[in-house]
Amino acid sequence: MLNELYTLECSLKRFNVVVEESHPWVKRLGRANLLIAGVDSSGLVTTIEHVDKQDAVKLFKIQESNHSNFPAVNWPSPIWHLDPQSPAVQDWLACSVGDVRRRIELLRNACDTSETSPGQDRALFRILEFSRELAPRFKGASQSDFAAFPTLMERLGGVTTPAAEWLRILSNAALDAAEAGPPAMLVTVETLLGGKLDKKTAQIDEAKVSILFDLADCTRFRYRVGNPKMGVFFSERLNATEAVVTGSGRCALTGLDMPLEIDKMPSPRLPVLGDTVLMSMNPDTPCQTRYGRIGSDIFPLGKKTASSLNAALIHLTAAEREGKNWKRIPGRTRKKFSLLLVYLESDPLLEEAIAEMFTGGEESDQLYTTVCTNVCKALSGRKASESDLLHLFVLNKIDPGRVQVELSDTFTAEQVIQGGEDWRRGASNRPPLPLWNDDLIPSPFDVMRCLQMKWERGGASYSDAPACRLADVYDVLVANKRSAESSARLLLRLTLQRTLDLLLAIGHAAHRGGKEGWKSISREAGNNPVVAVSLLGITLNKLGHRKESYMQEPAFLVGRFLSLADTLHAEYSKAHSHPKDPGEAVRSDLPPQLLGNALIPTAISNLNKGLARTSQRLRVYQAWARGKKGTGLARWSCSEMGKIASELAPQLFNRRLNEAEQAQLLLGYLAREEKKEDKDSAEGVNQ
């Protein structure tokens, strides 16, 4: 990761992007609902505000260690030791969430008769003690625009109220605020004061609630403590009061002599990943020793260099840069996510959604095609010179203490533009299909999510599967990649392996007609069928198979033949359905599996064999269709199968289909049929 960050930092400097130097102790708050506790002149909490998680991540705190945080802290809850069996607590838990006033009053009564939970005194002591330790480093700032912060430390430093009374005042302020606050605030306050109820065990569990301390009279100051600009102020003051480091060495990254970082490396709080150490090699784990070195000795890094890399990374991952420079992307499993970072070397803070083009995702407000169009327009006209490269790297958290670079690559603007156009064209490299949202262009996020599901039991369920490599997706997305063909083959194979059952079920349901056939397909399929068939088109396009050609080839034609066999079989079954009781309407009792669908595995193994078996079993249906009772749709199906058989006769071969041919057969089977009125018209002309 250090190499990628050094390239980023050099790019920012080269193109005069001003980056505020960040101190390693300054961290963004986590993505969680936040309570802002307003402190009065005596150091007591008299007001409580609620901030949702989207705004909370824009704020900062000083964190020397896991136990030294200020002005924000993850407060251990519950504050009050409530007995789940007591009548007061049971009344509170039984009260409807919609009756806010009554519920708050019951919780107040339960807290009034309870003692504080173990550890509450220590939690208060830690934040007051760390505040007093920091105070000398912020002397002289009481007359600045950020005077609210030293004022807060002064007020907390003078607290003389006993801990139990201080917590009681905090509790009452939180309950008063929750009565008029949003529903999310009530949940957060209840968790803080009463804990988190486990419905299975009926026990109250411990939790953590984010609290940021501010001033009750914060409007008197230009910048309150709960302001995003406080992060820059924290770093400036901490850097200005940093102890002088004696001794120097050669920085392994820059090659310059400077004071080396001999303590722990910076660990910025990144979106998606949380606290991320820039380089982690724990000295307490001897097995990680390399050449007799461990910890920071394995790669000596200058203190100034470490600080610059930390500042560059924080700048690139700011909340307002989401979608532009960073975005989350699915990891190896469905529950894990990685962090993707991307920037244009000549314009690191380009305002277009470059990261969105390389991810897409569930939270995008725009169609993926719109995002790609906007990005390509911004990149167009740029020369493929060294300064116009796109740098992309993906960080993956492999355990709580370590983050690895899963992917690091560089592309030219021209590659990205051409690749986006090829991706869009490839998604249309297939016939129209009987699918909702059939014109959807999938994003890399959609592709990763789709391939993490192995469909089973005719599309009724799926099991989790490891995702494909993100590098393979980008090899197909970006033009002129050396490994594009091998990556396309891999993605094609995975798509067939994991979505074949689902796609066959979709085709089968479409051929059966009505709503009954679709009921067995899981609702969790969502857009997966469209993503899967589009990915088949994209990979076939990358391998040189264009629909104008492969739709005339044996594999696709056999797929069409089996689709028509399903239609004929369904028409026959509908015509031969009988009422179960006298006077009951005739019902369409279709067999569990139609003929063409049942013989697809045989056709994949051997085209000749599959086609021969289909022809043998079709005879009775063909005879009925050509008779007086045959329907127009049945006759049309027979006519089309005859035409396909004539085309296939000289092209058939005795071998198992390769993966590209299997995809073509599947697309032929799924291809949307003409409207019924068009078929009836064609049948009339044939007569």
C-alpha positions as CSV (number, residue, x, y, z in Angstrom):
1,M,0.0,0.0,0.0
2,L,2.9,2.4,0.7
3,N,3.9,2.4,-3.0
4,E,0.4,3.3,-4.1
5,L,0.1,6.0,-1.6
6,Y,3.5,7.5,-2.5
7,T,2.4,7.7,-6.2
8,L,-0.8,9.4,-5.0
9,E,1.1,11.9,-2.8
10,C,3.5,12.7,-5.7
11,S,0.6,13.3,-8.0
12,L,-1.1,15.7,-5.6
13,K,2.2,17.6,-5.1
14,R,3.0,17.7,-8.8
15,F,-0.3,19.2,-9.8
16,N,-0.4,21.7,-6.8
17,V,-3.3,20.1,-5.0
18,V,-3.2,21.5,-1.4
19,V,-3.6,18.8,1.2
20,E,-3.9,19.7,4.8
21,E,-1.3,17.7,6.8
22,S,-3.1,15.3,9.1
23,H,-1.9,14.1,12.5
24,P,-2.0,10.3,13.1
25,W,-4.2,10.8,16.1
26,V,-6.9,12.7,14.2
27,K,-9.6,10.2,13.1
28,R,-13.0,10.4,11.5
29,L,-15.9,9.2,13.5
30,G,-17.4,5.8,12.6
31,R,-20.5,5.3,10.5
32,A,-23.0,5.1,13.3
33,N,-25.8,7.3,14.8
34,L,-24.3,9.9,17.0
35,L,-25.4,11.8,20.1
36,I,-23.9,15.3,20.6
37,A,-23.8,16.1,24.3
38,G,-23.9,19.9,25.1
39,V,-21.8,20.8,28.2
40,D,-22.6,23.9,30.2
41,S,-20.2,26.1,32.1
42,S,-20.1,23.7,35.1
43,G,-19.2,20.7,32.9
44,L,-22.6,19.1,33.1
45,V,-24.5,17.8,30.0
46,T,-27.6,19.8,29.6
47,T,-28.5,19.3,25.9
48,I,-28.5,16.3,23.6
49,E,-28.7,16.3,19.8
50,H,-28.9,13.5,17.3
51,V,-26.8,13.1,14.1
52,D,-27.4,10.4,11.6
53,K,-24.6,8.1,10.4
54,Q,-24.2,9.9,7.1
55,D,-23.3,13.2,8.8
56,A,-21.4,11.6,11.7
57,V,-18.6,10.4,9.4
58,K,-17.8,14.0,8.5
59,L,-16.8,14.8,12.0
60,F,-13.4,14.2,13.7
61,K,-11.9,13.2,17.1
62,I,-8.5,12.8,18.6
63,Q,-7.6,9.2,19.3
64,E,-4.2,8.4,20.9
65,S,-5.2,4.8,21.6
66,N,-8.3,2.7,21.9
67,H,-8.8,4.0,25.4
68,S,-7.9,7.6,24.9
69,N,-10.5,9.5,22.8
70,F,-11.7,13.1,22.7
71,P,-14.1,14.9,22.1
72,A,-16.0,11.8,20.8
73,V,-16.1,8.4,22.5
74,N,-17.9,5.1,22.1
75,W,-19.6,5.1,25.4
76,P,-20.2,1.6,27.0
77,S,-23.9,1.0,27.5
78,P,-26.1,0.5,29.4
79,I,-25.4,3.4,31.7
80,W,-28.0,2.0,34.2
81,H,-28.0,-1.6,35.5
82,L,-31.5,-2.6,34.7
83,D,-33.1,-5.9,35.9
84,P,-35.1,-7.4,33.0
85,Q,-37.3,-9.1,35.5
86,S,-38.3,-6.0,37.4
87,P,-41.9,-4.7,36.8
88,A,-40.6,-1.2,35.9
89,V,-38.3,-2.6,33.1
90,Q,-40.9,-5.0,31.8
91,D,-43.5,-2.2,31.6
92,W,-41.0,-0.2,29.6
93,L,-40.2,-3.1,27.2
94,A,-43.9,-3.9,26.8
95,C,-44.8,-0.3,25.8
96,S,-45.4,0.4,22.1
97,V,-42.6,2.1,20.3
98,G,-45.2,4.4,18.8
99,D,-46.2,5.8,22.2
100,V,-43.0,7.8,22.6
101,R,-44.0,9.9,25.6
102,R,-45.2,6.9,27.6
103,R,-42.2,4.8,26.7
104,I,-39.7,7.5,27.7
105,E,-41.5,8.0,31.0
106,L,-41.4,4.3,31.8
107,L,-37.7,4.2,30.9
108,R,-37.1,7.2,33.2
109,N,-38.8,5.5,36.1
110,A,-36.7,2.3,35.5
111,C,-33.5,4.4,35.5
112,D,-34.4,6.4,38.6
113,T,-34.6,3.2,40.6
114,S,-31.4,1.7,39.3
115,E,-27.7,2.0,40.0
116,T,-25.1,2.8,37.4
117,S,-23.6,-0.2,35.5
118,P,-20.0,-1.4,36.3
119,G,-17.4,0.5,34.4
120,Q,-19.3,3.8,34.0
121,D,-17.1,5.7,36.5
122,R,-14.1,4.5,34.6
123,A,-15.5,5.6,31.2
124,L,-16.1,9.1,32.6
125,F,-12.7,9.2,34.2
126,R,-10.9,8.3,30.9
127,I,-12.5,11.0,28.8
128,L,-11.9,13.7,31.5
129,E,-8.4,12.6,32.1
130,F,-7.5,12.5,28.4
131,S,-9.1,16.0,28.0
132,R,-6.8,17.3,30.7
133,E,-3.8,15.7,29.0
134,L,-4.6,17.4,25.7
135,A,-5.3,20.8,27.2
136,P,-1.7,22.1,27.3
137,R,-1.3,21.4,23.5
138,F,-4.2,23.7,22.7
139,K,-3.2,26.7,24.9
140,G,-3.4,30.0,23.0
141,A,-6.3,28.9,20.8
142,S,-9.0,30.4,23.0
143,Q,-9.0,33.5,20.9
144,S,-9.2,31.7,17.5
145,D,-12.1,30.7,15.4
146,F,-11.9,27.3,17.0
147,A,-12.1,28.6,20.6
148,A,-15.0,26.2,21.3
149,F,-12.6,23.3,21.7
150,P,-10.3,24.7,24.4
151,T,-13.4,26.0,26.1
152,L,-14.9,22.5,26.2
153,M,-11.7,21.1,27.7
154,E,-11.6,23.9,30.3
155,R,-15.2,23.1,31.4
156,L,-14.7,19.3,31.6
157,G,-11.4,19.8,33.3
158,G,-13.2,21.6,36.1
159,V,-15.9,19.0,36.8
160,T,-16.3,18.3,40.5
161,T,-19.7,16.6,40.4
162,P,-19.7,13.0,41.5
163,A,-19.9,10.5,38.6
164,A,-23.3,9.1,39.5
165,E,-24.9,12.5,39.7
166,W,-23.1,13.6,36.4
167,L,-24.5,10.5,34.7
168,R,-28.0,11.1,36.1
169,I,-28.0,14.6,34.6
170,L,-26.8,13.2,31.2
171,S,-29.5,10.6,31.3
172,N,-32.3,13.1,32.0
173,A,-31.0,15.4,29.2
174,A,-31.1,12.4,26.8
175,L,-34.6,11.4,27.7
176,D,-35.9,15.0,27.4
177,A,-34.3,15.3,23.9
178,A,-35.6,11.9,22.7
179,E,-39.2,13.0,23.4
180,A,-39.0,15.6,20.7
181,G,-36.4,13.9,18.5
182,P,-36.6,11.6,15.5
183,P,-37.4,7.9,16.0
184,A,-33.8,6.9,15.4
185,M,-32.8,9.1,18.4
186,L,-35.2,7.2,20.7
187,V,-33.5,3.9,19.7
188,T,-30.1,5.4,20.3
189,V,-31.0,6.9,23.7
190,E,-32.7,3.7,24.9
191,T,-29.6,1.7,23.9
192,L,-27.3,4.2,25.8
193,L,-29.4,4.1,29.0
194,G,-30.9,0.7,29.0
195,G,-28.8,-1.4,26.7
196,K,-29.7,-3.6,23.8
197,L,-32.4,-6.2,24.4
198,D,-31.7,-9.7,23.0
199,K,-35.2,-11.0,22.1
200,K,-34.1,-14.6,22.0
201,T,-32.6,-14.7,25.6
202,A,-34.7,-11.8,27.0
203,Q,-31.4,-10.4,28.4
204,I,-30.1,-6.9,28.1
205,D,-26.7,-6.9,26.3
206,E,-23.9,-4.4,26.4
207,A,-23.3,-2.2,23.4
208,K,-21.4,1.0,22.3
209,V,-23.1,4.3,21.6
210,S,-21.2,7.2,19.9
211,I,-21.2,10.4,21.9
212,L,-19.4,13.7,20.9
213,F,-19.0,16.3,23.6
214,D,-19.7,19.9,22.5
215,L,-20.8,23.1,24.2
216,A,-24.4,23.7,25.2
217,D,-23.9,27.3,24.1
218,C,-22.1,26.4,20.9
219,T,-23.8,29.2,18.9
220,R,-21.6,31.8,20.6
221,F,-18.6,30.4,18.7
222,R,-17.8,30.6,15.0
223,Y,-17.1,26.8,14.8
224,R,-18.7,24.4,17.2
225,V,-16.8,21.3,18.2
226,G,-19.1,19.2,16.1
227,N,-18.0,20.9,12.9
228,P,-16.0,19.0,10.1
229,K,-13.4,21.8,10.0
230,M,-12.3,20.9,13.5
231,G,-10.3,18.0,12.0
232,V,-7.9,20.4,10.3
233,F,-7.6,22.5,13.6
234,F,-6.8,19.3,15.6
235,S,-4.0,18.3,13.2
236,E,-2.5,21.8,13.1
237,R,-2.2,22.1,16.9
238,L,-1.0,18.6,17.4
239,N,1.7,18.9,14.7
240,A,2.8,22.3,16.1
241,T,3.2,20.9,19.6
242,E,4.8,17.6,18.6
243,A,7.9,16.6,20.5
244,V,11.2,17.1,18.6
245,V,12.5,13.8,17.2
246,T,16.2,13.3,17.5
247,G,18.2,11.1,15.2
248,S,17.5,10.4,11.6
249,G,17.9,7.7,9.0
250,R,17.3,6.9,5.3
251,C,13.6,6.8,4.4
252,A,13.2,3.6,2.3
253,L,10.4,5.2,0.2
254,T,11.9,8.6,-0.7
255,G,15.6,7.8,-0.3
256,L,16.0,11.0,1.8
257,D,17.6,11.4,5.2
258,M,15.0,12.4,7.8
259,P,13.7,11.4,11.3
260,L,12.3,7.9,11.0
261,E,8.9,6.7,12.3
262,I,10.0,4.4,15.2
263,D,6.6,4.3,16.9
264,K,3.4,2.8,15.3
265,M,2.5,3.8,11.8
266,P,-0.5,6.2,11.1
267,S,-3.8,4.4,11.1
268,P,-6.4,6.6,9.3
269,R,-10.1,5.7,9.7
270,L,-11.1,4.8,6.1
271,P,-14.6,4.3,4.8
272,V,-15.6,0.7,4.5
273,L,-12.5,-0.6,6.2
274,G,-12.3,1.4,9.4
275,D,-9.0,2.0,11.2
276,T,-6.2,1.0,8.7
277,V,-2.6,0.9,9.6
278,L,-0.4,2.0,6.7
279,M,2.1,-0.8,7.4
280,S,1.5,-3.5,9.9
281,M,4.1,-6.0,11.1
282,N,3.4,-6.8,14.8
283,P,6.6,-7.1,16.8
284,D,4.7,-9.5,19.2
285,T,4.3,-12.0,16.4
286,P,7.8,-13.5,15.9
287,C,6.8,-15.7,13.0
288,Q,6.5,-12.5,10.9
289,T,10.2,-11.7,11.3
290,R,12.0,-11.1,8.0
291,Y,15.8,-11.2,7.9
292,G,16.0,-10.6,11.6
293,R,13.8,-7.5,11.5
294,I,10.2,-6.8,12.7
295,G,7.9,-3.9,13.2
296,S,8.8,-0.6,11.5
297,D,12.4,-1.8,11.1
298,I,11.5,-4.0,8.1
299,F,10.9,-0.9,6.0
300,P,12.2,2.3,7.6
301,L,9.9,5.2,6.8
302,G,10.5,8.8,7.5
303,K,8.1,10.5,10.0
304,K,7.4,13.3,7.5
305,T,6.8,10.8,4.7
306,A,4.4,8.8,6.9
307,S,2.5,11.9,7.8
308,S,2.3,13.0,4.1
309,L,1.0,9.6,3.0
310,N,-1.6,9.6,5.8
311,A,-2.8,13.1,4.7
312,A,-3.0,12.1,1.0
313,L,-5.1,9.1,1.9
314,I,-7.5,11.0,4.2
315,H,-7.9,13.7,1.5
316,L,-8.8,11.2,-1.2
317,T,-11.3,9.3,1.0
318,A,-13.2,12.3,2.3
319,A,-16.9,11.8,2.5
320,E,-17.6,14.2,-0.4
321,R,-15.2,12.3,-2.7
322,E,-17.4,9.1,-2.6
323,G,-18.1,8.0,-6.1
324,K,-15.4,10.2,-7.5
325,N,-12.3,8.8,-5.9
326,W,-13.5,6.0,-3.7
327,K,-16.4,3.5,-3.5
328,R,-17.1,0.2,-1.8
329,I,-17.0,-2.9,-4.0
330,P,-18.0,-6.5,-3.1
331,G,-15.3,-8.6,-1.5
332,R,-14.7,-12.3,-1.7
333,T,-17.9,-13.1,0.2
334,R,-21.4,-11.6,0.2
335,K,-20.9,-10.0,3.6
336,K,-17.5,-8.5,2.9
337,F,-16.7,-5.3,1.1
338,S,-13.4,-3.9,-0.2
339,L,-12.4,-0.2,-0.7
340,L,-11.7,0.9,-4.3
341,L,-9.7,4.1,-4.8
342,V,-9.0,5.6,-8.2
343,Y,-7.7,9.0,-9.5
344,L,-6.5,10.6,-12.7
345,E,-2.8,11.4,-12.3
346,S,-3.1,14.8,-14.0
347,D,-6.2,15.8,-12.1
348,P,-6.5,13.8,-8.9
349,L,-9.6,15.5,-7.7
350,L,-11.6,15.4,-11.0
351,E,-15.2,16.0,-10.2
352,E,-16.6,13.2,-12.4
353,A,-17.7,9.9,-10.9
354,I,-14.7,7.8,-11.9
355,A,-15.0,5.5,-9.0
356,E,-18.7,5.0,-9.8
357,M,-17.7,3.8,-13.3
358,F,-15.4,1.1,-11.8
359,T,-18.0,0.0,-9.3
360,G,-21.6,1.1,-10.0
361,G,-23.6,-0.2,-7.1
362,E,-26.8,-0.4,-5.1
363,E,-26.8,3.3,-4.0
364,S,-26.3,5.0,-7.4
365,D,-28.8,7.6,-8.4
366,Q,-27.9,7.2,-12.0
367,L,-28.0,4.4,-14.5
368,Y,-24.6,2.8,-15.1
369,T,-24.7,3.9,-18.7
370,T,-25.2,7.5,-17.7
371,V,-22.2,7.3,-15.3
372,C,-20.0,5.8,-18.0
373,T,-21.1,8.4,-20.5
374,N,-20.3,11.3,-18.2
375,V,-16.9,9.9,-17.2
376,C,-15.8,9.1,-20.8
377,K,-16.8,12.6,-21.8
378,A,-14.6,14.1,-19.1
379,L,-11.7,11.9,-20.1
380,S,-12.1,12.3,-23.9
381,G,-9.3,14.3,-25.6
382,R,-6.7,13.5,-23.0
383,K,-3.5,12.0,-24.4
384,A,-2.2,8.7,-23.3
385,S,0.8,10.3,-21.6
386,E,2.3,9.5,-18.3
387,S,0.4,12.4,-16.6
388,D,-3.0,11.2,-17.9
389,L,-3.0,7.8,-16.4
390,L,-5.7,6.5,-14.2
391,H,-4.4,4.8,-11.1
392,L,-6.7,2.3,-9.4
393,F,-6.1,0.1,-6.3
394,V,-8.4,-1.9,-4.1
395,L,-7.8,-2.4,-0.3
396,N,-9.1,-5.5,1.4
397,K,-9.2,-6.0,5.2
398,I,-7.9,-9.6,5.8
399,D,-8.1,-9.4,9.6
400,P,-8.7,-6.7,12.2
401,G,-5.1,-5.6,12.2
402,R,-4.1,-6.0,8.5
403,V,-5.1,-4.5,5.2
404,Q,-3.7,-5.8,1.9
405,V,-3.7,-4.4,-1.6
406,E,-5.9,-6.8,-3.5
407,L,-5.5,-5.1,-6.9
408,S,-3.2,-2.3,-8.2
409,D,-3.4,-1.3,-11.9
410,T,-3.0,1.7,-14.2
411,F,-4.9,2.5,-17.4
412,T,-4.9,5.3,-19.9
413,A,-7.9,7.5,-20.5
414,E,-8.2,6.0,-24.0
415,Q,-8.4,2.5,-22.6
416,V,-11.2,3.4,-20.2
417,I,-13.2,5.2,-22.9
418,Q,-12.9,2.4,-25.4
419,G,-13.5,-0.2,-22.8
420,G,-16.7,1.4,-21.6
421,E,-18.0,1.5,-25.2
422,D,-17.0,-2.2,-25.7
423,W,-18.8,-3.1,-22.4
424,R,-22.0,-1.4,-23.5
425,R,-21.8,-3.0,-26.9
426,G,-21.1,-6.4,-25.4
427,A,-24.1,-6.2,-23.0
428,S,-26.3,-5.9,-26.2
429,N,-24.4,-8.8,-27.9
430,R,-27.4,-11.1,-27.5
431,P,-31.0,-11.5,-28.7
432,P,-33.9,-9.8,-26.9
433,L,-35.0,-11.9,-23.9
434,P,-38.3,-12.3,-22.0
435,L,-36.9,-10.5,-19.0
436,W,-38.0,-7.5,-17.0
437,N,-35.5,-4.6,-17.4
438,D,-33.9,-6.4,-20.4
439,D,-32.0,-3.3,-21.5
440,L,-30.0,-3.0,-18.3
441,I,-26.3,-2.6,-18.6
442,P,-24.7,-4.2,-15.6
443,S,-22.0,-2.5,-13.5
444,P,-18.9,-4.3,-12.1
445,F,-20.8,-4.3,-8.7
446,D,-23.7,-6.1,-10.3
447,V,-21.3,-8.7,-11.9
448,M,-19.6,-9.4,-8.6
449,R,-22.9,-9.7,-6.7
450,C,-24.4,-12.0,-9.4
451,L,-21.4,-14.4,-9.4
452,Q,-21.5,-14.7,-5.6
453,M,-24.7,-16.7,-5.9
454,K,-24.8,-20.3,-7.0
455,W,-28.4,-21.0,-8.1
456,E,-29.9,-24.4,-7.4
457,R,-33.3,-26.3,-7.5
458,G,-34.5,-24.6,-10.7
459,G,-33.9,-21.1,-9.5
460,A,-35.8,-21.7,-6.2
461,S,-32.7,-21.1,-4.0
462,Y,-29.0,-20.3,-4.1
463,S,-26.0,-20.9,-2.0
464,D,-23.2,-18.4,-1.4
465,A,-20.1,-18.8,-3.6
466,P,-16.7,-17.0,-3.5
467,A,-16.6,-14.0,-5.9
468,C,-14.6,-13.9,-9.0
469,R,-11.4,-11.8,-9.0
470,L,-12.0,-8.2,-9.4
471,A,-9.0,-8.0,-11.7
472,D,-10.8,-10.3,-14.1
473,V,-13.8,-8.0,-14.3
474,Y,-11.5,-5.0,-15.0
475,D,-9.6,-7.0,-17.6
476,V,-12.9,-7.3,-19.5
477,L,-14.1,-3.7,-18.7
478,V,-10.9,-1.9,-19.7
479,A,-9.7,-2.1,-23.4
480,N,-6.5,-3.7,-24.6
481,K,-5.6,-5.6,-21.5
482,R,-3.2,-8.5,-22.1
483,S,-5.1,-11.0,-20.1
484,A,-8.5,-9.9,-21.4
485,E,-9.2,-13.2,-23.3
486,S,-8.3,-15.5,-20.4
487,S,-10.3,-13.4,-18.0
488,A,-13.3,-13.4,-20.3
489,R,-13.2,-17.2,-20.5
490,L,-13.1,-17.4,-16.7
491,L,-16.1,-15.1,-16.3
492,L,-18.0,-17.0,-19.0
493,R,-17.3,-20.3,-17.2
494,L,-18.4,-18.9,-13.8
495,T,-21.5,-17.4,-15.2
496,L,-22.6,-20.7,-16.7
497,Q,-21.7,-22.7,-13.6
498,R,-23.6,-20.4,-11.2
499,T,-26.6,-19.1,-13.1
500,L,-27.5,-22.0,-15.5
501,D,-30.2,-23.3,-13.2
502,L,-31.7,-19.8,-12.8
503,L,-31.6,-19.0,-16.5
504,L,-33.1,-22.4,-17.5
505,A,-35.9,-21.8,-15.0
506,I,-36.5,-18.3,-16.5
507,G,-36.8,-19.7,-20.0
508,H,-39.0,-22.6,-18.8
509,A,-41.4,-20.2,-17.0
510,A,-41.6,-18.0,-20.1
511,H,-42.5,-21.0,-22.4
512,R,-45.1,-22.3,-20.0
513,G,-46.9,-19.0,-20.0
514,G,-49.1,-17.5,-17.2
515,K,-47.9,-16.7,-13.7
516,E,-47.7,-20.2,-12.3
517,G,-44.2,-21.0,-13.8
518,W,-42.7,-18.0,-12.2
519,K,-43.8,-18.8,-8.6
520,S,-41.0,-21.3,-8.1
521,I,-38.3,-18.8,-8.9
522,S,-36.9,-17.0,-5.9
523,R,-37.7,-13.3,-5.6
524,E,-34.1,-12.8,-4.5
525,A,-33.1,-13.3,-8.2
526,G,-33.9,-9.7,-8.8
527,N,-31.9,-8.4,-11.7
528,N,-29.5,-11.4,-11.7
529,P,-31.0,-13.0,-14.8
530,V,-30.5,-9.8,-16.8
531,V,-27.0,-9.3,-15.4
532,A,-26.1,-13.0,-16.2
533,V,-27.2,-12.9,-19.8
534,S,-25.6,-9.5,-20.3
535,L,-22.4,-10.9,-18.9
536,L,-22.7,-13.8,-21.4
537,G,-23.0,-11.2,-24.2
538,I,-20.0,-9.2,-22.9
539,T,-17.7,-12.2,-22.6
540,L,-18.7,-13.6,-26.0
541,N,-18.1,-10.2,-27.5
542,K,-14.6,-10.1,-25.9
543,L,-13.9,-13.6,-27.3
544,G,-14.9,-12.5,-30.8
545,H,-18.4,-14.0,-31.0
546,R,-20.8,-11.4,-32.4
547,K,-24.5,-12.1,-32.3
548,E,-24.8,-11.4,-36.1
549,S,-22.7,-14.5,-36.6
550,Y,-23.3,-16.9,-33.7
551,M,-27.1,-16.6,-34.1
552,Q,-26.7,-18.5,-37.4
553,E,-24.4,-21.2,-35.8
554,P,-25.5,-24.7,-34.7
555,A,-25.4,-24.2,-30.9
556,F,-27.7,-21.1,-31.0
557,L,-30.1,-22.8,-33.5
558,V,-30.4,-25.9,-31.3
559,G,-31.3,-23.6,-28.4
560,R,-34.0,-22.1,-30.6
561,F,-35.2,-25.6,-31.6
562,L,-35.5,-26.6,-28.0
563,S,-37.4,-23.4,-27.2
564,L,-39.9,-24.2,-29.9
565,A,-40.2,-27.7,-28.6
566,D,-41.2,-26.3,-25.2
567,T,-43.9,-24.1,-27.0
568,L,-45.3,-27.0,-28.9
569,H,-45.3,-29.3,-25.8
570,A,-47.1,-26.6,-23.8
571,E,-49.7,-26.1,-26.5
572,Y,-50.4,-29.8,-26.7
573,S,-50.7,-30.1,-22.9
574,K,-53.1,-27.2,-22.7
575,A,-55.3,-28.7,-25.4
576,H,-55.5,-32.0,-23.7
577,S,-56.3,-30.7,-20.2
578,H,-59.6,-32.0,-18.7
579,P,-61.9,-30.7,-15.9
580,K,-61.5,-32.7,-12.8
581,D,-65.2,-32.5,-11.9
582,P,-68.4,-32.0,-14.0
583,G,-69.1,-28.4,-14.5
584,E,-65.6,-27.3,-13.6
585,A,-63.7,-25.1,-16.1
586,V,-60.9,-26.7,-18.0
587,R,-57.5,-26.2,-16.3
588,S,-54.1,-26.1,-18.0
589,D,-52.3,-29.0,-16.3
590,L,-48.8,-28.6,-17.8
591,P,-46.2,-31.3,-17.0
592,P,-43.5,-30.3,-14.4
593,Q,-40.9,-30.0,-17.2
594,L,-41.4,-29.3,-20.8
595,L,-39.6,-31.3,-23.5
596,G,-37.0,-28.8,-24.7
597,N,-36.0,-27.8,-21.2
598,A,-35.5,-31.5,-20.2
599,L,-33.2,-32.2,-23.1
600,I,-30.8,-29.2,-22.8
601,P,-28.2,-31.2,-20.8
602,T,-28.2,-33.9,-23.5
603,A,-27.8,-31.3,-26.2
604,I,-24.8,-29.7,-24.4
605,S,-23.1,-33.1,-24.2
606,N,-23.8,-33.9,-27.9
607,L,-25.8,-31.8,-30.3
608,N,-26.7,-34.7,-32.6
609,K,-27.9,-36.9,-29.7
610,G,-29.9,-34.1,-28.2
611,L,-31.6,-33.2,-31.4
612,A,-32.3,-36.8,-32.3
613,R,-34.0,-37.5,-28.9
614,T,-36.1,-34.3,-29.3
615,S,-37.2,-35.3,-32.8
616,Q,-38.3,-38.7,-31.6
617,R,-40.4,-37.4,-28.7
618,L,-41.9,-34.6,-30.8
619,R,-43.6,-36.9,-33.3
620,V,-46.9,-37.2,-31.4
621,Y,-47.1,-33.5,-30.8
622,Q,-46.3,-32.7,-34.4
623,A,-49.0,-35.0,-35.6
624,W,-51.5,-33.3,-33.3
625,A,-50.4,-29.8,-34.5
626,R,-50.8,-30.7,-38.1
627,G,-54.3,-32.1,-37.5
628,K,-57.6,-30.3,-37.3
629,K,-57.3,-29.7,-33.5
630,G,-53.8,-28.1,-33.7
631,T,-53.6,-24.5,-32.7
632,G,-52.1,-21.7,-34.8
633,L,-49.2,-21.3,-32.3
634,A,-48.5,-25.1,-32.5
635,R,-48.5,-25.1,-36.3
636,W,-46.1,-22.1,-36.3
637,S,-43.8,-23.9,-33.9
638,C,-43.6,-26.9,-36.2
639,S,-43.0,-24.8,-39.2
640,E,-40.1,-22.9,-37.5
641,M,-38.6,-26.2,-36.2
642,G,-38.6,-27.5,-39.8
643,K,-36.7,-24.5,-41.0
644,I,-34.1,-24.8,-38.2
645,A,-33.7,-28.5,-38.9
646,S,-32.9,-27.8,-42.5
647,E,-30.2,-25.3,-41.5
648,L,-28.8,-27.6,-38.9
649,A,-28.5,-30.7,-41.0
650,P,-25.1,-29.9,-42.7
651,Q,-23.6,-28.3,-39.6
652,L,-24.1,-30.8,-36.7
653,F,-21.1,-32.4,-35.0
654,N,-20.5,-35.1,-32.5
655,R,-18.8,-33.5,-29.5
656,R,-19.5,-31.7,-26.3
657,L,-20.0,-28.0,-26.7
658,N,-17.3,-25.7,-25.4
659,E,-18.3,-22.9,-23.0
660,A,-18.8,-20.3,-25.7
661,E,-21.1,-22.7,-27.5
662,Q,-23.0,-23.6,-24.3
663,A,-23.7,-19.9,-23.8
664,Q,-24.9,-19.6,-27.4
665,L,-27.3,-22.5,-26.9
666,L,-28.6,-21.0,-23.7
667,L,-29.2,-17.6,-25.4
668,G,-31.0,-19.4,-28.2
669,Y,-33.2,-21.1,-25.7
670,L,-34.0,-17.9,-23.9
671,A,-34.4,-15.7,-27.0
672,R,-37.7,-13.8,-26.9
673,E,-40.4,-15.2,-29.3
674,E,-42.5,-13.2,-31.7
675,K,-45.8,-11.9,-30.4
676,K,-48.6,-14.4,-30.7
677,E,-50.5,-12.4,-33.3
678,D,-47.5,-12.3,-35.5
679,K,-47.2,-16.1,-35.3
680,D,-50.9,-16.6,-36.1
681,S,-50.5,-14.3,-39.1
682,A,-47.5,-16.2,-40.3
683,E,-49.3,-19.5,-39.8
684,G,-52.2,-18.2,-41.9
685,V,-49.9,-17.2,-44.7
686,N,-48.3,-20.7,-44.7
687,Q,-51.7,-22.3,-45.0
